Amino acid sequence: MLLDDRQRAMLAEMGVRVWAPKVVQQPAQAEADAVRAVEPTPVASPAPVRAPIPEQQPTRPIRQESAAPPQARQAPTTPPAPATPPPRPSVSSEGIERMDWPQLEATVAACRACGLCEGRTQTVFGVGSQHAEWMVVGEAPGENEDRQGEPFVGQAGKLLDNMLAAINLSRQAGNSSDDLSDKPAPKQGGSKESVYIANVLKCRPPGNRNPQPEEIAQCEPYLRRQVALVRPKIILAMGRFAVHSLLQSSEPIGRLRGRVHQYQGVPVIVTYHPAYLLRSLSEKAKAWEDLSLALEVAQGSVVE
């Protein structure tokens, strides 16, 4: 039976010796016990508090949705291109060279070889005797000519009539619609001689603008046939575009005046257009010189 310390102390006070077995300690153990008895009992450090680890949800496989094919970007809608107008029929000089007066005039009236046909009121074919010895060639119809269907009307036409009257010519003299004949129209004593008047262009350019080269080229066969049908003794070319068309020259009128030129074997005298003379009164004297030269050539007084 083992006694605790209190019991041992009580027995000792009563004089009772208590026998106890002697325990022999090993030196190392005894030293360790002595050290432990001296060292204070270490206080255990609190364990570090770890943050709770969130519970991981089971990973679900991500569903790859098939991407929709990108929509093709639509090109901006453009209005349909206007239909290309059919090509205009070009003037065939070969067929025109065999036409008589009625055929030629009907062909000119129906011509659509260039864009001028879109804005015309009517074509301006020519006026005067078809057997005249004189022929006057102007540039293009203006507003009054387009409305009346006759070349050289209005103020420019009045000035031309006065110029022609000064050398005894008139557009009304011998003016008839008879067909082509080898015999010239009879002349009445004391009456004025006839003249045939035509333009290079048969349609009015919009706004009375200058004729374009392609427009002149389309109308040139008509004028050439008119000259061949009239067979004049003299041609009076009035204005820059008439001169350039007949003579195929780009020289200014001032350098071409005073000389006798040729068109299909017919003498040509160059002068200013009446509309220009209305704006430049000082040039009327030069125009009179040109008329006088043309009169001398028509009468055979000037050697060509």
C-alpha positions as YAML, in Angstrom:
chain: A
units: angstrom
residues:
- id: 1
  name: MET
  ca: [0.00, 0.00, 0.00]
- id: 2
  name: LEU
  ca: [1.35, 3.34, -1.10]
- id: 3
  name: LEU
  ca: [0.99, 6.36, 1.19]
- id: 4
  name: ASP
  ca: [0.58, 9.88, -0.05]
- id: 5
  name: ASP
  ca: [2.56, 12.77, 1.36]
- id: 6
  name: ARG
  ca: [-0.08, 13.86, 3.90]
- id: 7
  name: GLN
  ca: [-0.25, 10.38, 5.38]
- id: 8
  name: ARG
  ca: [3.50, 10.18, 5.55]
- id: 9
  name: ALA
  ca: [3.62, 13.50, 7.41]
- id: 10
  name: MET
  ca: [1.08, 12.36, 10.05]
- id: 11
  name: LEU
  ca: [2.93, 9.07, 10.72]
- id: 12
  name: ALA
  ca: [6.19, 10.98, 11.07]
- id: 13
  name: GLU
  ca: [4.71, 13.24, 13.78]
- id: 14
  name: MET
  ca: [3.54, 10.15, 15.67]
- id: 15
  name: GLY
  ca: [7.04, 8.69, 15.57]
- id: 16
  name: VAL
  ca: [6.17, 5.89, 13.23]
- id: 17
  name: ARG
  ca: [8.79, 5.20, 10.65]
- id: 18
  name: VAL
  ca: [7.46, 4.29, 7.31]
- id: 19
  name: TRP
  ca: [9.48, 1.99, 5.13]
- id: 20
  name: ALA
  ca: [9.68, 2.82, 1.48]
- id: 21
  name: PRO
  ca: [11.59, 1.12, -1.30]
- id: 22
  name: LYS
  ca: [14.58, 3.06, -2.47]
- id: 23
  name: VAL
  ca: [14.42, 4.08, -6.11]
- id: 24
  name: VAL
  ca: [17.68, 4.34, -7.87]
- id: 25
  name: GLN
  ca: [17.66, 6.94, -10.70]
- id: 26
  name: GLN
  ca: [19.92, 6.91, -13.64]
- id: 27
  name: PRO
  ca: [22.28, 9.86, -13.81]
- id: 28
  name: ALA
  ca: [20.91, 11.15, -17.12]
- id: 29
  name: GLN
  ca: [17.37, 10.75, -15.94]
- id: 30
  name: ALA
  ca: [18.16, 12.42, -12.62]
- id: 31
  name: GLU
  ca: [19.78, 15.37, -14.41]
- id: 32
  name: ALA
  ca: [16.82, 15.70, -16.70]
- id: 33
  name: ASP
  ca: [14.47, 15.67, -13.77]
- id: 34
  name: ALA
  ca: [16.50, 18.34, -12.05]
- id: 35
  name: VAL
  ca: [16.43, 20.54, -15.16]
- id: 36
  name: ARG
  ca: [12.72, 20.10, -15.50]
- id: 37
  name: ALA
  ca: [12.29, 21.03, -11.88]
- id: 38
  name: VAL
  ca: [14.17, 24.30, -12.44]
- id: 39
  name: GLU
  ca: [12.77, 25.29, -15.87]
- id: 40
  name: PRO
  ca: [9.35, 26.89, -15.85]
- id: 41
  name: THR
  ca: [6.61, 25.02, -17.40]
- id: 42
  name: PRO
  ca: [6.23, 26.34, -20.99]
- id: 43
  name: VAL
  ca: [2.89, 27.76, -21.88]
- id: 44
  name: ALA
  ca: [1.58, 26.18, -24.96]
- id: 45
  name: SER
  ca: [1.12, 28.68, -27.77]
- id: 46
  name: PRO
  ca: [-2.32, 28.71, -29.25]
- id: 47
  name: ALA
  ca: [-2.50, 26.92, -32.52]
- id: 48
  name: PRO
  ca: [-2.76, 29.30, -35.45]
- id: 49
  name: VAL
  ca: [-6.25, 29.78, -36.66]
- id: 50
  name: ARG
  ca: [-6.52, 28.81, -40.26]
- id: 51
  name: ALA
  ca: [-9.05, 30.38, -42.49]
- id: 52
  name: PRO
  ca: [-11.72, 27.95, -43.47]
- id: 53
  name: ILE
  ca: [-11.16, 26.53, -46.88]
- id: 54
  name: PRO
  ca: [-14.23, 27.11, -48.97]
- id: 55
  name: GLU
  ca: [-15.82, 23.99, -50.09]
- id: 56
  name: GLN
  ca: [-15.12, 23.53, -53.72]
- id: 57
  name: GLN
  ca: [-18.03, 22.76, -55.85]
- id: 58
  name: PRO
  ca: [-17.53, 19.97, -58.27]
- id: 59
  name: THR
  ca: [-16.31, 21.33, -61.54]
- id: 60
  name: ARG
  ca: [-18.88, 21.08, -64.23]
- id: 61
  name: PRO
  ca: [-17.70, 20.75, -67.79]
- id: 62
  name: ILE
  ca: [-18.22, 23.98, -69.66]
- id: 63
  name: ARG
  ca: [-20.57, 23.50, -72.53]
- id: 64
  name: GLN
  ca: [-19.12, 24.95, -75.67]
- id: 65
  name: GLU
  ca: [-21.99, 26.31, -77.65]
- id: 66
  name: SER
  ca: [-21.36, 26.28, -81.30]
- id: 67
  name: ALA
  ca: [-20.78, 29.82, -82.37]
- id: 68
  name: ALA
  ca: [-23.23, 31.00, -84.95]
- id: 69
  name: PRO
  ca: [-21.54, 31.67, -88.26]
- id: 70
  name: PRO
  ca: [-20.91, 35.36, -88.63]
- id: 71
  name: GLN
  ca: [-23.45, 36.96, -90.86]
- id: 72
  name: ALA
  ca: [-21.98, 38.21, -94.05]
- id: 73
  name: ARG
  ca: [-21.92, 41.96, -94.09]
- id: 74
  name: GLN
  ca: [-24.29, 43.10, -96.71]
- id: 75
  name: ALA
  ca: [-22.90, 45.52, -99.17]
- id: 76
  name: PRO
  ca: [-24.64, 48.88, -99.17]
- id: 77
  name: THR
  ca: [-27.57, 48.80, -101.46]
- id: 78
  name: THR
  ca: [-26.96, 50.89, -104.53]
- id: 79
  name: PRO
  ca: [-29.68, 51.90, -106.90]
- id: 80
  name: PRO
  ca: [-29.53, 50.03, -110.18]
- id: 81
  name: ALA
  ca: [-27.56, 51.80, -112.84]
- id: 82
  name: PRO
  ca: [-29.74, 53.51, -115.40]
- id: 83
  name: ALA
  ca: [-30.16, 51.57, -118.54]
- id: 84
  name: THR
  ca: [-27.61, 52.49, -121.14]
- id: 85
  name: PRO
  ca: [-29.40, 54.24, -123.96]
- id: 86
  name: PRO
  ca: [-29.06, 52.50, -127.28]
- id: 87
  name: PRO
  ca: [-26.34, 53.91, -129.51]
- id: 88
  name: ARG
  ca: [-27.51, 56.65, -131.79]
- id: 89
  name: PRO
  ca: [-27.48, 55.85, -135.49]
- id: 90
  name: SER
  ca: [-24.64, 57.66, -137.19]
- id: 91
  name: VAL
  ca: [-25.21, 59.56, -140.37]
- id: 92
  name: SER
  ca: [-24.21, 57.54, -143.42]
- id: 93
  name: SER
  ca: [-22.79, 59.91, -145.99]
- id: 94
  name: GLU
  ca: [-22.93, 57.18, -148.61]
- id: 95
  name: GLY
  ca: [-26.71, 57.03, -148.54]
- id: 96
  name: ILE
  ca: [-27.11, 60.80, -148.25]
- id: 97
  name: GLU
  ca: [-25.08, 61.43, -151.38]
- id: 98
  name: ARG
  ca: [-27.84, 59.79, -153.48]
- id: 99
  name: MET
  ca: [-30.78, 61.65, -151.91]
- id: 100
  name: ASP
  ca: [-32.92, 64.23, -153.67]
- id: 101
  name: TRP
  ca: [-34.41, 67.27, -151.93]
- id: 102
  name: PRO
  ca: [-37.53, 65.61, -150.43]
- id: 103
  name: GLN
  ca: [-35.54, 62.61, -149.20]
- id: 104
  name: LEU
  ca: [-32.82, 64.80, -147.73]
- id: 105
  name: GLU
  ca: [-35.25, 67.08, -145.91]
- id: 106
  name: ALA
  ca: [-37.20, 64.12, -144.50]
- id: 107
  name: THR
  ca: [-33.96, 62.49, -143.31]
- id: 108
  name: VAL
  ca: [-32.88, 65.67, -141.55]
- id: 109
  name: ALA
  ca: [-36.29, 66.02, -139.86]
- id: 110
  name: ALA
  ca: [-36.04, 62.46, -138.49]
- id: 111
  name: CYS
  ca: [-32.34, 62.62, -137.57]
- id: 112
  name: ARG
  ca: [-31.34, 61.47, -134.08]
- id: 113
  name: ALA
  ca: [-27.61, 61.08, -134.68]
- id: 114
  name: CYS
  ca: [-26.61, 63.35, -131.78]
- id: 115
  name: GLY
  ca: [-28.04, 64.68, -128.53]
- id: 116
  name: LEU
  ca: [-29.31, 67.92, -130.05]
- id: 117
  name: CYS
  ca: [-32.44, 66.10, -131.18]
- id: 118
  name: GLU
  ca: [-33.56, 65.85, -127.53]
- id: 119
  name: GLY
  ca: [-34.07, 69.59, -127.07]
- id: 120
  name: ARG
  ca: [-35.08, 70.84, -130.47]
- id: 121
  name: THR
  ca: [-38.50, 72.13, -131.37]
- id: 122
  name: GLN
  ca: [-37.92, 71.29, -134.99]
- id: 123
  name: THR
  ca: [-35.06, 70.95, -137.41]
- id: 124
  name: VAL
  ca: [-33.95, 73.96, -139.47]
- id: 125
  name: PHE
  ca: [-33.28, 72.66, -142.95]
- id: 126
  name: GLY
  ca: [-32.84, 75.69, -145.19]
- id: 127
  name: VAL
  ca: [-34.63, 78.42, -147.08]
- id: 128
  name: GLY
  ca: [-34.44, 79.98, -150.53]
- id: 129
  name: SER
  ca: [-34.25, 78.80, -154.09]
- id: 130
  name: GLN
  ca: [-32.93, 75.31, -154.67]
- id: 131
  name: HIS
  ca: [-31.35, 76.58, -157.92]
- id: 132
  name: ALA
  ca: [-29.72, 79.73, -156.56]
- id: 133
  name: GLU
  ca: [-26.30, 80.86, -157.76]
- id: 134
  name: TRP
  ca: [-25.51, 82.16, -154.27]
- id: 135
  name: MET
  ca: [-25.44, 80.11, -151.09]
- id: 136
  name: VAL
  ca: [-25.06, 81.48, -147.56]
- id: 137
  name: VAL
  ca: [-23.88, 79.08, -144.85]
- id: 138
  name: GLY
  ca: [-24.29, 80.01, -141.18]
- id: 139
  name: GLU
  ca: [-23.40, 78.26, -137.94]
- id: 140
  name: ALA
  ca: [-26.40, 76.89, -135.99]
- id: 141
  name: PRO
  ca: [-30.04, 77.75, -135.31]
- id: 142
  name: GLY
  ca: [-30.85, 80.04, -132.41]
- id: 143
  name: GLU
  ca: [-34.02, 80.28, -130.36]
- id: 144
  name: ASN
  ca: [-36.01, 82.09, -133.04]
- id: 145
  name: GLU
  ca: [-34.79, 79.75, -135.78]
- id: 146
  name: ASP
  ca: [-35.71, 76.71, -133.69]
- id: 147
  name: ARG
  ca: [-39.21, 78.08, -133.17]
- id: 148
  name: GLN
  ca: [-39.84, 79.13, -136.79]
- id: 149
  name: GLY
  ca: [-37.88, 76.40, -138.58]
- id: 150
  name: GLU
  ca: [-36.01, 78.89, -140.79]
- id: 151
  name: PRO
  ca: [-32.35, 79.99, -140.65]
- id: 152
  name: PHE
  ca: [-31.31, 83.57, -139.95]
- id: 153
  name: VAL
  ca: [-34.42, 85.15, -138.43]
- id: 154
  name: GLY
  ca: [-34.67, 87.79, -135.73]
- id: 155
  name: GLN
  ca: [-32.32, 90.80, -135.65]
- id: 156
  name: ALA
  ca: [-29.41, 88.87, -137.18]
- id: 157
  name: GLY
  ca: [-31.70, 87.70, -139.97]
- id: 158
  name: LYS
  ca: [-32.84, 91.26, -140.70]
- id: 159
  name: LEU
  ca: [-29.25, 92.43, -140.94]
- id: 160
  name: LEU
  ca: [-28.45, 89.57, -143.33]
- id: 161
  name: ASP
  ca: [-31.43, 90.44, -145.53]
- id: 162
  name: ASN
  ca: [-30.18, 94.06, -145.70]
- id: 163
  name: MET
  ca: [-26.67, 92.91, -146.61]
- id: 164
  name: LEU
  ca: [-28.01, 90.64, -149.34]
- id: 165
  name: ALA
  ca: [-30.33, 93.36, -150.64]
- id: 166
  name: ALA
  ca: [-27.29, 95.63, -151.03]
- id: 167
  name: ILE
  ca: [-25.93, 93.24, -153.70]
- id: 168
  name: ASN
  ca: [-29.36, 92.54, -155.20]
- id: 169
  name: LEU
  ca: [-30.04, 89.22, -153.50]
- id: 170
  name: SER
  ca: [-33.17, 87.99, -151.67]
- id: 171
  name: ARG
  ca: [-34.11, 84.77, -149.92]
- id: 172
  name: GLN
  ca: [-37.65, 85.10, -151.28]
- id: 173
  name: ALA
  ca: [-36.56, 85.36, -154.91]
- id: 174
  name: GLY
  ca: [-37.23, 82.14, -156.84]
- id: 175
  name: ASN
  ca: [-38.16, 80.35, -153.58]
- id: 176
  name: SER
  ca: [-40.16, 77.32, -154.67]
- id: 177
  name: SER
  ca: [-40.50, 73.70, -153.65]
- id: 178
  name: ASP
  ca: [-40.06, 72.27, -157.12]
- id: 179
  name: ASP
  ca: [-37.83, 69.24, -157.51]
- id: 180
  name: LEU
  ca: [-34.24, 69.21, -158.69]
- id: 181
  name: SER
  ca: [-33.83, 70.30, -162.30]
- id: 182
  name: ASP
  ca: [-30.91, 71.00, -164.55]
- id: 183
  name: LYS
  ca: [-32.49, 74.31, -165.53]
- id: 184
  name: PRO
  ca: [-32.00, 77.28, -163.23]
- id: 185
  name: ALA
  ca: [-35.06, 79.17, -162.06]
- id: 186
  name: PRO
  ca: [-36.02, 81.90, -164.51]
- id: 187
  name: LYS
  ca: [-35.02, 85.42, -163.61]
- id: 188
  name: GLN
  ca: [-37.43, 88.32, -163.93]
- id: 189
  name: GLY
  ca: [-36.15, 91.61, -165.21]
- id: 190
  name: GLY
  ca: [-35.32, 94.04, -162.43]
- id: 191
  name: SER
  ca: [-36.01, 91.45, -159.73]
- id: 192
  name: LYS
  ca: [-33.51, 90.37, -157.16]
- id: 193
  name: GLU
  ca: [-31.46, 87.24, -157.61]
- id: 194
  name: SER
  ca: [-32.11, 84.22, -155.47]
- id: 195
  name: VAL
  ca: [-30.01, 82.84, -152.67]
- id: 196
  name: TYR
  ca: [-30.17, 79.63, -150.69]
- id: 197
  name: ILE
  ca: [-29.48, 79.86, -146.92]
- id: 198
  name: ALA
  ca: [-28.55, 76.96, -144.65]
- id: 199
  name: ASN
  ca: [-26.69, 76.28, -141.42]
- id: 200
  name: VAL
  ca: [-23.92, 73.83, -140.55]
- id: 201
  name: LEU
  ca: [-26.11, 72.43, -137.74]
- id: 202
  name: LYS
  ca: [-29.75, 71.62, -138.32]
- id: 203
  name: CYS
  ca: [-30.72, 71.62, -134.63]
- id: 204
  name: ARG
  ca: [-30.35, 74.32, -132.01]
- id: 205
  name: PRO
  ca: [-27.67, 73.74, -129.35]
- id: 206
  name: PRO
  ca: [-29.13, 74.20, -125.84]
- id: 207
  name: GLY
  ca: [-28.78, 77.72, -124.56]
- id: 208
  name: ASN
  ca: [-27.34, 78.81, -127.92]
- id: 209
  name: ARG
  ca: [-23.96, 77.40, -126.89]
- id: 210
  name: ASN
  ca: [-21.21, 76.80, -129.43]
- id: 211
  name: PRO
  ca: [-21.53, 73.70, -131.61]
- id: 212
  name: GLN
  ca: [-19.47, 70.69, -130.56]
- id: 213
  name: PRO
  ca: [-17.09, 69.00, -133.05]
- id: 214
  name: GLU
  ca: [-19.04, 65.71, -132.96]
- id: 215
  name: GLU
  ca: [-22.28, 67.58, -133.68]
- id: 216
  name: ILE
  ca: [-20.72, 69.33, -136.66]
- id: 217
  name: ALA
  ca: [-19.38, 65.99, -137.91]
- id: 218
  name: GLN
  ca: [-22.85, 64.40, -137.80]
- id: 219
  name: CYS
  ca: [-24.47, 67.28, -139.70]
- id: 220
  name: GLU
  ca: [-21.70, 67.83, -142.25]
- id: 221
  name: PRO
  ca: [-23.00, 65.19, -144.74]
- id: 222
  name: TYR
  ca: [-26.35, 67.02, -144.89]
- id: 223
  name: LEU
  ca: [-24.70, 70.33, -145.72]
- id: 224
  name: ARG
  ca: [-22.44, 68.70, -148.28]
- id: 225
  name: ARG
  ca: [-25.46, 67.22, -150.07]
- id: 226
  name: GLN
  ca: [-27.26, 70.56, -149.99]
- id: 227
  name: VAL
  ca: [-24.29, 72.20, -151.71]
- id: 228
  name: ALA
  ca: [-24.22, 69.41, -154.29]
- id: 229
  name: LEU
  ca: [-27.94, 69.83, -155.01]
- id: 230
  name: VAL
  ca: [-27.89, 73.65, -155.20]
- id: 231
  name: ARG
  ca: [-24.66, 73.81, -157.24]
- id: 232
  name: PRO
  ca: [-24.03, 77.49, -156.41]
- id: 233
  name: LYS
  ca: [-21.48, 79.70, -158.10]
- id: 234
  name: ILE
  ca: [-20.34, 81.19, -154.80]
- id: 235
  name: ILE
  ca: [-20.61, 80.32, -151.11]
- id: 236
  name: LEU
  ca: [-20.59, 83.00, -148.42]
- id: 237
  name: ALA
  ca: [-19.42, 81.42, -145.14]
- id: 238
  name: MET
  ca: [-20.62, 83.50, -142.18]
- id: 239
  name: GLY
  ca: [-19.17, 82.92, -138.72]
- id: 240
  name: ARG
  ca: [-16.32, 80.97, -137.18]
- id: 241
  name: PHE
  ca: [-17.95, 77.52, -137.06]
- id: 242
  name: ALA
  ca: [-19.26, 77.76, -140.62]
- id: 243
  name: VAL
  ca: [-15.78, 78.72, -141.82]
- id: 244
  name: HIS
  ca: [-14.05, 75.96, -139.85]
- id: 245
  name: SER
  ca: [-16.54, 73.33, -141.07]
- id: 246
  name: LEU
  ca: [-16.29, 74.24, -144.75]
- id: 247
  name: LEU
  ca: [-12.55, 74.91, -144.90]
- id: 248
  name: GLN
  ca: [-11.42, 72.42, -142.24]
- id: 249
  name: SER
  ca: [-9.25, 75.15, -140.78]
- id: 250
  name: SER
  ca: [-8.86, 76.49, -137.25]
- id: 251
  name: GLU
  ca: [-7.44, 79.85, -138.33]
- id: 252
  name: PRO
  ca: [-9.37, 82.92, -137.17]
- id: 253
  name: ILE
  ca: [-11.67, 84.65, -139.59]
- id: 254
  name: GLY
  ca: [-9.42, 87.74, -139.65]
- id: 255
  name: ARG
  ca: [-6.66, 85.70, -141.30]
- id: 256
  name: LEU
  ca: [-8.96, 83.97, -143.77]
- id: 257
  name: ARG
  ca: [-10.73, 87.06, -145.05]
- id: 258
  name: GLY
  ca: [-9.84, 88.68, -148.37]
- id: 259
  name: ARG
  ca: [-9.01, 85.37, -150.06]
- id: 260
  name: VAL
  ca: [-10.90, 82.95, -152.26]
- id: 261
  name: HIS
  ca: [-11.16, 79.45, -150.77]
- id: 262
  name: GLN
  ca: [-12.71, 76.27, -152.17]
- id: 263
  name: TYR
  ca: [-15.32, 73.77, -150.98]
- id: 264
  name: GLN
  ca: [-16.14, 70.87, -153.32]
- id: 265
  name: GLY
  ca: [-14.95, 72.99, -156.23]
- id: 266
  name: VAL
  ca: [-17.12, 75.97, -155.27]
- id: 267
  name: PRO
  ca: [-15.46, 79.33, -154.41]
- id: 268
  name: VAL
  ca: [-15.88, 80.32, -150.74]
- id: 269
  name: ILE
  ca: [-15.66, 83.83, -149.30]
- id: 270
  name: VAL
  ca: [-15.27, 84.21, -145.54]
- id: 271
  name: THR
  ca: [-16.99, 86.92, -143.50]
- id: 272
  name: TYR
  ca: [-18.35, 87.67, -140.04]
- id: 273
  name: HIS
  ca: [-21.67, 86.40, -138.71]
- id: 274
  name: PRO
  ca: [-24.47, 89.02, -138.60]
- id: 275
  name: ALA
  ca: [-24.94, 88.42, -134.85]
- id: 276
  name: TYR
  ca: [-21.29, 89.36, -134.35]
- id: 277
  name: LEU
  ca: [-21.72, 92.49, -136.48]
- id: 278
  name: LEU
  ca: [-24.62, 93.58, -134.27]
- id: 279
  name: ARG
  ca: [-22.23, 93.52, -131.31]
- id: 280
  name: SER
  ca: [-19.26, 94.99, -133.22]
- id: 281
  name: LEU
  ca: [-20.57, 97.75, -135.44]
- id: 282
  name: SER
  ca: [-17.07, 98.80, -136.47]
- id: 283
  name: GLU
  ca: [-16.63, 95.46, -138.30]
- id: 284
  name: LYS
  ca: [-19.48, 96.16, -140.73]
- id: 285
  name: ALA
  ca: [-17.09, 97.89, -143.10]
- id: 286
  name: LYS
  ca: [-15.02, 94.69, -143.32]
- id: 287
  name: ALA
  ca: [-18.18, 92.68, -143.98]
- id: 288
  name: TRP
  ca: [-19.02, 94.99, -146.88]
- id: 289
  name: GLU
  ca: [-15.55, 94.38, -148.33]
- id: 290
  name: ASP
  ca: [-16.20, 90.64, -148.12]
- id: 291
  name: LEU
  ca: [-19.55, 91.01, -149.92]
- id: 292
  name: SER
  ca: [-17.93, 93.04, -152.64]
- id: 293
  name: LEU
  ca: [-15.24, 90.37, -153.13]
- id: 294
  name: ALA
  ca: [-17.89, 87.64, -153.31]
- id: 295
  name: LEU
  ca: [-19.82, 89.64, -155.90]
- id: 296
  name: GLU
  ca: [-16.72, 90.04, -158.06]
- id: 297
  name: VAL
  ca: [-15.98, 86.30, -157.85]
- id: 298
  name: ALA
  ca: [-19.59, 85.40, -158.75]
- id: 299
  name: GLN
  ca: [-19.45, 87.72, -161.76]
- id: 300
  name: GLY
  ca: [-16.12, 86.31, -162.87]
- id: 301
  name: SER
  ca: [-14.24, 89.53, -162.28]
- id: 302
  name: VAL
  ca: [-11.73, 87.87, -159.94]
- id: 303
  name: VAL
  ca: [-9.46, 85.04, -161.05]
- id: 304
  name: GLU
  ca: [-9.67, 82.28, -158.45]
...
